[in-house]
Amino acid sequence: MSNPFVFLDLRTSDAARSRRFYTELFDWTIVDVPAGQTTMPMFTGADGPWGGLTALAADDDRRAQWIPYAPVANLDAAVARATQLGATVVRARVELPQGAVAVIDDPTGATLALWEAKPA
């Protein structure tokens, strides 16, 4: 089986500290990519961005974590199916320039992002 994930997001309460840690530990390249009125730090490689650093909001009490993005053909159908199977929606559908994402916790509490890319 090939890698089932299309993106990885590091949700962190200290983006600067996480950035320093991963660049020093693995020599990963992180570039700041324009994102509306701000920029988003993105992990990049020869094939382009493969992950990002997202700061947890001050009122977000979740711990820092890596969240994998799994591609789906129909985000709404995938969220409905996931909840039928016992998942909890952490973040409802969010539209982004490249597609849409929803975040779920599986029945055991593991967090997963479901990603529907915009048609090419």
C-alpha positions as CSV (number, residue, x, y, z in Angstrom):
1,M,0.0,0.0,0.0
2,S,1.3,3.5,-0.8
3,N,1.2,6.3,1.7
4,P,-2.5,7.0,2.4
5,F,-1.8,10.6,3.6
6,V,-1.5,13.6,1.4
7,F,-0.3,16.1,4.0
8,L,0.8,16.4,7.6
9,D,0.0,19.3,9.9
10,L,1.9,19.9,13.2
11,R,-0.5,21.7,15.5
12,T,1.6,23.3,18.2
13,S,1.4,25.9,21.0
14,D,4.9,27.1,20.2
15,A,5.5,27.3,16.4
16,A,9.0,28.9,16.8
17,R,10.2,26.2,19.2
18,S,8.7,23.4,17.0
19,R,10.3,25.0,13.9
20,R,13.7,25.1,15.6
21,F,13.4,21.5,16.9
22,Y,12.5,19.9,13.5
23,T,15.0,21.9,11.5
24,E,17.8,21.0,13.9
25,L,16.7,17.3,14.4
26,F,16.1,16.4,10.8
27,D,17.5,19.3,8.8
28,W,14.0,19.8,7.4
29,T,13.4,22.9,5.3
30,I,10.6,25.2,6.4
31,V,9.5,28.1,4.3
32,D,6.8,30.7,5.0
33,V,4.1,30.5,2.3
34,P,1.7,33.4,1.8
35,A,-1.8,32.5,3.3
36,G,-4.2,35.5,2.9
37,Q,-3.1,38.3,5.3
38,T,-0.4,36.2,6.9
39,T,2.0,33.4,6.1
40,M,2.0,29.7,7.0
41,P,5.3,27.8,7.8
42,M,5.4,24.8,5.5
43,F,7.7,21.8,5.6
44,T,9.1,21.4,2.0
45,G,11.1,18.9,0.0
46,A,12.1,18.4,-3.6
47,D,8.4,17.8,-4.6
48,G,7.1,20.8,-2.8
49,P,5.3,21.3,0.5
50,W,4.3,18.1,2.4
51,G,3.3,19.5,5.8
52,G,2.7,22.7,7.8
53,L,3.0,24.2,11.2
54,T,-0.3,25.5,12.6
55,A,-0.3,27.4,15.8
56,L,-2.9,26.3,18.4
57,A,-5.2,29.2,19.4
58,A,-4.6,30.5,22.9
59,D,-8.0,29.1,24.1
60,D,-7.4,25.6,22.4
61,D,-6.7,23.2,25.2
62,R,-5.7,20.3,23.0
63,R,-2.1,19.2,23.3
64,A,0.4,19.7,20.4
65,Q,0.1,16.9,17.8
66,W,0.8,15.8,14.3
67,I,-2.4,15.4,12.2
68,P,-2.4,13.4,9.0
69,Y,-4.6,14.4,6.1
70,A,-6.4,11.5,4.3
71,P,-7.8,12.2,0.8
72,V,-11.5,11.6,0.2
73,A,-13.6,12.1,-3.0
74,N,-16.6,13.5,-1.1
75,L,-15.9,15.3,2.2
76,D,-19.4,15.5,3.4
77,A,-20.1,11.8,2.7
78,A,-16.8,10.8,4.4
79,V,-17.7,12.8,7.5
80,A,-21.1,11.3,7.6
81,R,-19.7,7.8,7.3
82,A,-17.0,8.4,9.9
83,T,-19.7,9.6,12.4
84,Q,-21.8,6.5,11.6
85,L,-18.7,4.5,12.5
86,G,-18.3,6.3,15.9
87,A,-16.1,9.3,15.0
88,T,-16.6,12.7,16.6
89,V,-16.3,15.8,14.5
90,V,-13.6,18.1,15.9
91,R,-13.8,20.7,13.2
92,A,-16.6,20.9,10.6
93,R,-15.9,21.5,7.0
94,V,-13.6,24.4,6.3
95,E,-13.2,25.7,2.7
96,L,-9.6,26.5,1.7
97,P,-8.2,27.7,-1.7
98,Q,-6.9,24.2,-2.5
99,G,-9.9,22.3,-1.3
100,A,-11.9,21.5,1.9
101,V,-11.0,19.9,5.2
102,A,-12.8,18.5,8.2
103,V,-11.2,17.1,11.3
104,I,-12.4,14.1,13.2
105,D,-11.4,12.0,16.2
106,D,-11.8,8.3,15.5
107,P,-13.7,6.2,18.1
108,T,-10.4,5.7,20.1
109,G,-9.6,9.4,20.1
110,A,-7.0,9.6,17.4
111,T,-7.3,12.7,15.3
112,L,-7.5,12.6,11.5
113,A,-8.1,15.3,8.9
114,L,-10.3,14.4,5.9
115,W,-9.2,16.3,2.8
116,E,-11.2,16.9,-0.4
117,A,-9.0,18.6,-3.1
118,K,-10.5,21.0,-5.5
119,P,-10.9,19.5,-9.0
120,A,-8.0,20.4,-11.3
